Amino acid sequence: MHRAYQPILPSHNKLLQQKWDETYYNEHRKKVKDAAPMVDTKAPQTYMHLHLKLKKLQLEEERLATIERDNRILLEKMSYTMRTRGRLDNKNNYEYKSLNREKRQRELLRVTRENQAILQRITMRQPEYSYLKWQQEWEENLAFMDSISAYPHGWWKKDAKSGKQSSKQKSSRSSKASARKDDDAGEEKHDDGGEKPKDEAKDDEQEQKEVEQQQAE
């Protein structure tokens, strides 16, 4: 029974109902297939006179024919001139003469004189501002700032230099101290005992004084 056709609505004969349903379905598919669209999606109609412009082609051919005719006439004239001396004299001994040459020269001289006068006025003009006065005022302002400031001018540069010098002195002292320790160790190995030389004692005292002075500063 499960393989038999099962209609949607109840019927007395399942075979007839199956045939009727198939017939209705095929008719429906045929109508859907043959249905015409509501919107026309076809390409628009093409007109020949819009794509092939015969008048333009005619004008272009006439223009080319005119150019060809002019070129042929010019070539004939050139060949005739080359074969014969021609009917014209091509010598031109005409000298150019200007009617307003003197006027243009006078105008040029006038403009030149005016430019020279302007240049002379510019070069002889004294400046409105004196850079010496500006320098003097700036020095006075620096003096005023030094007098009211808590620290002297350029104190940060001095601190940077002193810091660099102290680091260099510390590194040199550490290297000297290590070298002295090595020397003392060598002397102890070779000798059983002995007193420290006077020169080394003086150097140590001088280094201690320098360190104390730097700390005080």
C-alpha angles and dihedrals in degrees: 000000000000090000095053122096112273112205121210094231124042115266138175095228119036095190094056091043090052092052092047092049092049091049092050091047094050091049090050093051090048091052091048090049094048095042113124118228119249091220120059106231097172122120115266120260114271122223120210096215091060095054101034109045104195095180091057091050091050092052091048091052091049091050092050091048091052092050091048091050093049091048092050092050091048091049091051091051092048092049090049090050092050093048094047135027091256130232098268133073109228096194114118117189095163115139117213111243121185119208095205099039095117092048092052091049091052090049091050092051091049093051091047092052092048091050092050091049091051091048091051092050091050094049094045093048114110117225118258093218126054115216090197090060090048090051091050092049091048091052090050090051090050090051091050091049091049091051094053099035122099094223130040122259113280095011092145091059091053092049091050092050093046090049091052092047092048091050090050091048091049092051091047091048093049090050091048092048092051090049091050091049090053090049092048091049090051092049092050091053093051097038129041093224145326146162124273115261118256094237092058092048090053092050092051092050091049092050091050090052092051091050092050092049092051091049091050090051 
